[in-house]
Structures are given as structure tokens and as C-alpha cells.
Amino acid sequence: MATTPPIDPYITKPKVYLVGRQLVADEEVARFLEDEGLAFTTDAGAAAEVLTEIAGRTCYMSFGKGRKSNREYMENILSSKHGSVLEHAVWCLLITGVSRALTHELVRHRAGFGYSQLSQRYVDESEARYVVPPLYQENPELRQKWQQTIEWIRKTYAELAEVTTQYVQQKHPEMAPRDRRKWARQAARSILPNATETKIFVTGNSRAWRHFLELRGSPHADTEIRLLAIEVCRVFKKEAPNIFQDIELVDEPDGMPSVRVVHSKV
Ligand SMILES: Cc1cc2nc3c(=O)[nH]c(=O)nc-3n(C[C@H](O)[C@H](O)[C@H](O)COP(=O)(O)OP(=O)(O)OC[C@H]3O[C@@H](n4cnc5c(N)ncnc54)[C@H](O)[C@@H]3O)c2cc1C
């Protein structure tokens, strides 16, 4: 019988899943255009770009007038910094293979984002995986030292969670087993390191994502979150090339790409 290979507890790069995108309700757009006596077509590929263009054109009732392509339309939105229009384009990303250190930085991005993150109180972290900081990925000696420490923490966490569960059981026999485990885990998690892998579901609008890419794709950002920003940038360049038309990945002297933005903080 085939056996599944053991999961490597060490992770070296983030994974980004684009799990949610918008849909245009064509019949309702048609009803609006008919009611207003307007004609409008767009060459936008992504629903998010169609909706953003409709939102922007509503401001001046410029349907069927002015700029011909969605790319041209978006260029004008970006260069004139009419950024609130970009809030109508929304995507959901499910991000895995990132550390708690990274998500602590990610959730500092408040405007235009919603988050749902794996709970260390509900989920048993005895089998948690750990994200190897990029600097330790390139140096075997440092990596070994780092890994020894992680192994010790891993083992100690499992032991601590077990004895803490027993203690809570003695102290609170009236508690439901699920609550006892939660109490034990919420105490034991205090020794888990920043490198512990987490999973986070992030919903954000394009104005917010652009700001995230600009700040976190920079050479000044932490390397792990910069790698995430690079990946997110690739996803969005493919998904909505017009909204992200002025954003490029460029190779930097430090050996990694960075995210360059022409229209900063739209
Ligand atoms: C390289 C780097 C180093 C950093 N170092 C540190 C550090 O040492 N310590 C630390 O604490 N943080 C640090 N940060 C985090 C940083 O201070 C921000 O919290 C984070 O980048 C989110 O930026 P933001 O507030 O612009 O984003 P968001 O919260 O997404 O806000 C986007 C924009 O909306 C507007 N906005 C949002 N909320 C408000 C508000 N309440 N009032 C008015 N305007 C608002 C602002 O224009 C803001 O730029 C660092 C960030 C980077 C990129």
C-alpha cells in the first residue's frame, strides 16, 4: 500500500491562492443603461475592472464618452489619484506558508482589508510547521542552529500543552473537554516562536492591495513579507492588468525583485 510521505515541517516560501473574485450582474447593468438611455461597452477582462470603470463613469455619467479602452480609463484614474474608485475592485486571497511574524506586519494594513486567521487557541500547534527565514535558507550553519532551537520548542510545546491540559482538567472538571483544550493551548502557545506557520484569509480592495504592494514590496521591507508582496503582485498583474498597469517587478542589487509603483499611494 502506498504511504503518504511525511510533511516537511519547514517551509521556505509563501503560497497565495486567489480564492475569490467579483462577478458583473450583466442584466442589472443593462437595465441601468436602458433606464438612463445610455450605451456602454468595455474591453476590460476582469469583472473587478468592469465594475471599477462603471463606478468611475457614474461620477460624471460619462458612459459611452471619452477614453476608449479600460486600460486608458484606469491610467486616468491612477494618474489623477481618483483612488476611491479603486475600492470597488475586491479580491479574496488565502495565504499559507507564512510566519506569525509576517502576519503581525500584514494585519497592520487596516484600510480596505478584512482578515480571518488560524487560531492558536483552537488548533493544536503540536504539528505546526515553521517558516525558515530567507537568510537562514542560504546559510546551512545558521539554519542548523535555528532548526535545533525550533525542534526544542516543538517538543517542549507538545509536552507543555499536555501537562497544562491535565492541570486544567484537575482544576476545572466541570469544563467541556473542548474548553479545557482551549485554555491549555492559549497558555502553551505563549512559547511558540514568530516563525510558526499560519494561514490567513485576506479580503482587500485594489486601492488597499496597491498600498500593501508599494510598502511591502520595497527593499526596505522585511524579506519574508517582500517575497509575499512579489507573489501577490504576480497574481494581480495577471488578474487585473489595467488596475495594476503601473506596478512592475524589478530586479534589485540585493538579488531579489522589488515592487515598483509609478503612481504612489493613489
Ligand atoms: C519598512 C517598514 C517598516 C516598518 N516598521 C515599523 C515599526 O518599526 N514599528 C511599527 O509599529 N510599524 C512599522 N511599520 C508599519 C507601518 O507603520 C504601518 O503600520 C503599516 O505599514 C501599514 O501602513 P498604513 O497605516 O499606511 O496602512 P493602512 O492601515 O492600510 O492605511 C492605509 C492608508 O489609509 C490612511 N489611514 C488609515 N488609517 C488611518 C487613520 N486612523 N487615520 C488617518 N488615516 C488613516 C493612511 O493614509 C494610510 O496610509 C513598518 C512598515 C514598513 C513598510
Ligand as a Chemical Component Dictionary entry (heavy atoms), coordinates in Angstrom:
data_LIG
# 
_chem_comp.id                   LIG 
_chem_comp.type                 NON-POLYMER 
_chem_comp.pdbx_formal_charge   0 
_chem_comp.three_letter_code    LIG 
# 
loop_
_chem_comp_atom.comp_id 
_chem_comp_atom.atom_id 
_chem_comp_atom.alt_atom_id 
_chem_comp_atom.type_symbol 
_chem_comp_atom.charge 
_chem_comp_atom.model_Cartn_x 
_chem_comp_atom.model_Cartn_y 
_chem_comp_atom.model_Cartn_z 
_chem_comp_atom.pdbx_ordinal 
LIG C1  C1  C 0 9.589  49.097 6.011  1  
LIG C2  C2  C 0 8.564  49.220 7.101  2  
LIG C3  C3  C 0 8.967  49.304 8.413  3  
LIG C4  C4  C 0 8.030  49.423 9.457  4  
LIG N1  N1  N 0 8.455  49.497 10.745 5  
LIG C5  C5  C 0 7.559  49.611 11.750 6  
LIG C6  C6  C 0 7.963  49.706 13.121 7  
LIG O1  O1  O 0 9.136  49.672 13.428 8  
LIG N2  N2  N 0 7.015  49.792 14.063 9  
LIG C7  C7  C 0 5.676  49.837 13.760 10 
LIG O2  O2  O 0 4.846  49.950 14.659 11 
LIG N3  N3  N 0 5.264  49.736 12.488 12 
LIG C8  C8  C 0 6.157  49.641 11.480 13 
LIG N4  N4  N 0 5.717  49.545 10.181 14 
LIG C9  C9  C 0 4.282  49.514 9.918  15 
LIG C10 C10 C 0 3.752  50.882 9.441  16 
LIG O3  O3  O 0 3.932  51.855 10.434 17 
LIG C11 C11 C 0 2.242  50.781 9.114  18 
LIG O4  O4  O 0 1.519  50.433 10.270 19 
LIG C12 C12 C 0 1.948  49.748 8.055  20 
LIG O5  O5  O 0 2.875  49.803 7.005  21 
LIG C13 C13 C 0 0.548  49.984 7.485  22 
LIG O6  O6  O 0 0.575  51.192 6.751  23 
LIG P1  P1  P 0 -0.650 52.168 6.676  24 
LIG O7  O7  O 0 -1.044 52.631 8.030  25 
LIG O8  O8  O 0 -0.291 53.213 5.659  26 
LIG O9  O9  O 0 -1.750 51.187 6.045  27 
LIG P2  P2  P 0 -3.315 51.129 6.280  28 
LIG O10 O10 O 0 -3.631 50.904 7.677  29 
LIG O11 O11 O 0 -3.820 50.099 5.332  30 
LIG O12 O12 O 0 -3.809 52.548 5.863  31 
LIG C14 C14 C 0 -3.741 52.983 4.503  32 
LIG C15 C15 C 0 -3.810 54.495 4.493  33 
LIG O13 O13 O 0 -5.089 54.895 4.970  34 
LIG C16 C16 C 0 -4.945 56.071 5.752  35 
LIG N5  N5  N 0 -5.350 55.746 7.135  36 
LIG C17 C17 C 0 -5.534 54.516 7.678  37 
LIG N6  N6  N 0 -5.923 54.604 8.945  38 
LIG C18 C18 C 0 -5.967 55.910 9.233  39 
LIG C19 C19 C 0 -6.268 56.649 10.395 40 
LIG N7  N7  N 0 -6.618 56.052 11.522 41 
LIG N8  N8  N 0 -6.199 57.988 10.343 42 
LIG C20 C20 C 0 -5.865 58.622 9.212  43 
LIG N9  N9  N 0 -5.539 57.997 8.056  44 
LIG C21 C21 C 0 -5.602 56.662 8.074  45 
LIG C22 C22 C 0 -3.488 56.467 5.677  46 
LIG O14 O14 O 0 -3.308 57.360 4.609  47 
LIG C23 C23 C 0 -2.791 55.165 5.392  48 
LIG O15 O15 O 0 -1.531 55.289 4.772  49 
LIG C24 C24 C 0 6.648  49.444 9.149  50 
LIG C25 C25 C 0 6.244  49.358 7.794  51 
LIG C26 C26 C 0 7.171  49.245 6.786  52 
LIG C27 C27 C 0 6.698  49.141 5.356  53 
# 
loop_
_chem_comp_bond.comp_id 
_chem_comp_bond.atom_id_1 
_chem_comp_bond.atom_id_2 
_chem_comp_bond.value_order 
_chem_comp_bond.pdbx_ordinal 
LIG C1  C2  SING 1  
LIG C2  C3  SING 2  
LIG C2  C26 DOUB 3  
LIG C3  C4  DOUB 4  
LIG C4  N1  SING 5  
LIG C4  C24 SING 6  
LIG N1  C5  DOUB 7  
LIG C5  C6  SING 8  
LIG C5  C8  SING 9  
LIG C6  O1  DOUB 10 
LIG C6  N2  SING 11 
LIG N2  C7  SING 12 
LIG C7  O2  DOUB 13 
LIG C7  N3  SING 14 
LIG N3  C8  DOUB 15 
LIG C8  N4  SING 16 
LIG N4  C9  SING 17 
LIG N4  C24 SING 18 
LIG C9  C10 SING 19 
LIG C10 O3  SING 20 
LIG C10 C11 SING 21 
LIG C11 O4  SING 22 
LIG C11 C12 SING 23 
LIG C12 O5  SING 24 
LIG C12 C13 SING 25 
LIG C13 O6  SING 26 
LIG O6  P1  SING 27 
LIG P1  O7  DOUB 28 
LIG P1  O8  SING 29 
LIG P1  O9  SING 30 
LIG O9  P2  SING 31 
LIG P2  O10 DOUB 32 
LIG P2  O11 SING 33 
LIG P2  O12 SING 34 
LIG O12 C14 SING 35 
LIG C14 C15 SING 36 
LIG C15 O13 SING 37 
LIG C15 C23 SING 38 
LIG O13 C16 SING 39 
LIG C16 N5  SING 40 
LIG C16 C22 SING 41 
LIG N5  C17 SING 42 
LIG N5  C21 SING 43 
LIG C17 N6  DOUB 44 
LIG N6  C18 SING 45 
LIG C18 C19 SING 46 
LIG C18 C21 DOUB 47 
LIG C19 N7  SING 48 
LIG C19 N8  DOUB 49 
LIG N8  C20 SING 50 
LIG C20 N9  DOUB 51 
LIG N9  C21 SING 52 
LIG C22 O14 SING 53 
LIG C22 C23 SING 54 
LIG C23 O15 SING 55 
LIG C24 C25 DOUB 56 
LIG C25 C26 SING 57 
LIG C26 C27 SING 58 
# 
